[in-house]
Amino acid sequence: MTSRSAIVTGASGGIGTAIATALHEEGFALTLVGRDAAKLAALAETLTGTGGAAVDWLAGSLADETFLDEITARHTARHGALDLLVNNAGVSGHRRVGEITAEFLDAQFDVNIRAVILLTDKCLGLLRKAVALRGSAQVVNTASNAGKRGEATLASYSATKAAVVGFTEALHDELAAEGIKATAICPGLVDTPMADAYRSGGAAAQGMITPRDVAETVRLTTRLSRACIVPEVVLLRPNEWVQPSEVR
Ligand SMILES: NC(=O)c1ccc[n+]([C@@H]2O[C@H](COP(=O)([O-])OP(=O)(O)OC[C@H]3O[C@@H](n4cnc5c(N)ncnc54)[C@H](OP(=O)(O)O)[C@@H]3O)[C@@H](O)[C@H]2O)c1
């Protein structure tokens, strides 16, 4: 039997690199996606150097629909089916309401939700082929804690991530019965470059969730039986979602 295969977007960054590494350990052949060709090539070389399934990569912007078609076409040519689509790439940025421009908004919506919906749509045929071959397939979307509880200065980012949660729920409703599982992962602060703005405050002292923590969560979902679906996972640090002391 051929290897299971996965597409991982944002594989050139902290969480995506960790997810790709865990999936390769699980035996998945990979198509790595991001913009930074050097980082993708280096990761592909590292993973390939450990042996195991094939690793391919493609550099481009997920905001560009023709790039989404390229990803699907490349994965189809190499694997003919897709067992796991990981929509992980994301763009953040802090602005208060009153300072949000269309350009700021578009940069986040294009990658965080438009590309997630479009790439999933374009991969549906490949996911169905994996179901026909192996009984099930999966879509894992990296949302955020901010998609469960919107955060000040992250209004637009929170809105994109709430949309990812809603999209994932709809996927479950529409596709679970035919064997395509959908999971939204909603982490709090994770120790990647995206969390740099928080490094000098309490977050640094408390510690952050690690990219590996998120990757292990994805790994878990790949090991479950066909009948067992994990629709959503929220990962929090100790002080996240805790009310201020004057409210408690
Ligand atoms: N770090 C956190 O605290 C945290 C918490 C909750 C959720 N998340 C979510 O976790 C996911 C991964 O983020 P991270 O923390 O690992 O951040 P990161 O290190 O900044 O990685 C972001 C990834 O997204 C890719 N990306 C961004 N814009 C892209 C575009 N237009 N086209 C293609 N790829 C693009 C980047 O690729 P290039 O570098 O190659 O451009 C990079 O691989 C995101 O969806 C983020 O919203 C992060």
The ligand as an SDF file (V2000), in Angstrom:
LIG
                    3D

 48 52  0  0  0  0  0  0  0  0999 V2000
    2.0040   31.5780   17.6130 N   0  0  0  0  0  0  0  0  0  0  0  0
    0.8450   31.7130   18.2430 C   0  0  0  0  0  0  0  0  0  0  0  0
    0.7920   32.2370   19.3760 O   0  0  0  0  0  0  0  0  0  0  0  0
   -0.4200   31.1590   17.6450 C   0  0  0  0  0  0  0  0  0  0  0  0
   -1.5210   30.9570   18.4790 C   0  0  0  0  0  0  0  0  0  0  0  0
   -2.6940   30.4460   17.9440 C   0  0  0  0  0  0  0  0  0  0  0  0
   -2.7700   30.1600   16.6060 C   0  0  0  0  0  0  0  0  0  0  0  0
   -1.6880   30.3810   15.7980 N   0  0  0  0  0  0  0  0  0  0  0  0
   -1.8240   30.0610   14.3780 C   0  0  0  0  0  0  0  0  0  0  0  0
   -0.8950   29.0400   14.0830 O   0  0  0  0  0  0  0  0  0  0  0  0
   -0.5860   29.0720   12.6890 C   0  0  0  0  0  0  0  0  0  0  0  0
    0.9080   28.9990   12.4850 C   0  0  0  0  0  0  0  0  0  0  0  0
    1.5100   30.1700   13.0210 O   0  0  0  0  0  0  0  0  0  0  0  0
    2.9440   30.2060   13.7220 P   0  0  0  0  0  0  0  0  0  0  0  0
    2.7290   30.5860   15.1510 O   0  0  0  0  0  0  0  0  0  0  0  0
    3.7010   28.9840   13.4060 O   0  0  0  0  0  0  0  0  0  0  0  0
    3.5400   31.5050   13.0130 O   0  0  0  0  0  0  0  0  0  0  0  0
    4.7600   31.7330   12.0420 P   0  0  0  0  0  0  0  0  0  0  0  0
    5.9880   31.1090   12.5890 O   0  0  0  0  0  0  0  0  0  0  0  0
    4.7240   33.1930   11.7640 O   0  0  0  0  0  0  0  0  0  0  0  0
    4.3480   30.9160   10.7350 O   0  0  0  0  0  0  0  0  0  0  0  0
    3.3670   31.3660    9.8470 C   0  0  0  0  0  0  0  0  0  0  0  0
    3.4050   30.4870    8.6350 C   0  0  0  0  0  0  0  0  0  0  0  0
    2.3980   30.9140    7.7100 O   0  0  0  0  0  0  0  0  0  0  0  0
    3.0100   31.0830    6.4420 C   0  0  0  0  0  0  0  0  0  0  0  0
    2.3580   32.1270    5.6590 N   0  0  0  0  0  0  0  0  0  0  0  0
    2.0050   33.3660    6.0590 C   0  0  0  0  0  0  0  0  0  0  0  0
    1.4880   34.0590    5.0310 N   0  0  0  0  0  0  0  0  0  0  0  0
    1.5210   33.2390    3.9450 C   0  0  0  0  0  0  0  0  0  0  0  0
    1.1230   33.3650    2.5970 C   0  0  0  0  0  0  0  0  0  0  0  0
    0.5910   34.4890    2.1110 N   0  0  0  0  0  0  0  0  0  0  0  0
    1.3140   32.3030    1.7720 N   0  0  0  0  0  0  0  0  0  0  0  0
    1.8580   31.1660    2.2220 C   0  0  0  0  0  0  0  0  0  0  0  0
    2.2420   30.9740    3.4990 N   0  0  0  0  0  0  0  0  0  0  0  0
    2.0810   32.0050    4.3460 C   0  0  0  0  0  0  0  0  0  0  0  0
    4.4440   31.4700    6.7440 C   0  0  0  0  0  0  0  0  0  0  0  0
    5.2260   31.2160    5.6120 O   0  0  0  0  0  0  0  0  0  0  0  0
    6.5610   32.0710    5.2360 P   0  0  0  0  0  0  0  0  0  0  0  0
    7.2930   32.3000    6.5190 O   0  0  0  0  0  0  0  0  0  0  0  0
    7.2740   31.1270    4.3240 O   0  0  0  0  0  0  0  0  0  0  0  0
    6.0830   33.3100    4.6070 O   0  0  0  0  0  0  0  0  0  0  0  0
    4.7510   30.5630    7.9210 C   0  0  0  0  0  0  0  0  0  0  0  0
    5.1110   29.2810    7.4590 O   0  0  0  0  0  0  0  0  0  0  0  0
   -1.2420   30.3490   12.1640 C   0  0  0  0  0  0  0  0  0  0  0  0
   -2.4720   30.0390   11.5360 O   0  0  0  0  0  0  0  0  0  0  0  0
   -1.4970   31.1560   13.4200 C   0  0  0  0  0  0  0  0  0  0  0  0
   -2.5350   32.0750   13.2490 O   0  0  0  0  0  0  0  0  0  0  0  0
   -0.5100   30.8680   16.2910 C   0  0  0  0  0  0  0  0  0  0  0  0
  1  2  1  0
  2  3  2  0
  2  4  1  0
  4  5  1  0
  4 48  2  0
  5  6  2  0
  6  7  1  0
  7  8  2  0
  8  9  1  0
  8 48  1  0
  9 10  1  0
  9 46  1  0
 10 11  1  0
 11 12  1  0
 11 44  1  0
 12 13  1  0
 13 14  1  0
 14 15  2  0
 14 16  1  0
 14 17  1  0
 17 18  1  0
 18 19  2  0
 18 20  1  0
 18 21  1  0
 21 22  1  0
 22 23  1  0
 23 24  1  0
 23 42  1  0
 24 25  1  0
 25 26  1  0
 25 36  1  0
 26 27  1  0
 26 35  1  0
 27 28  2  0
 28 29  1  0
 29 30  1  0
 29 35  2  0
 30 31  1  0
 30 32  2  0
 32 33  1  0
 33 34  2  0
 34 35  1  0
 36 37  1  0
 36 42  1  0
 37 38  1  0
 38 39  2  0
 38 40  1  0
 38 41  1  0
 42 43  1  0
 44 45  1  0
 44 46  1  0
 46 47  1  0
M  CHG  2   8   1  16  -1
M  END
$$$$
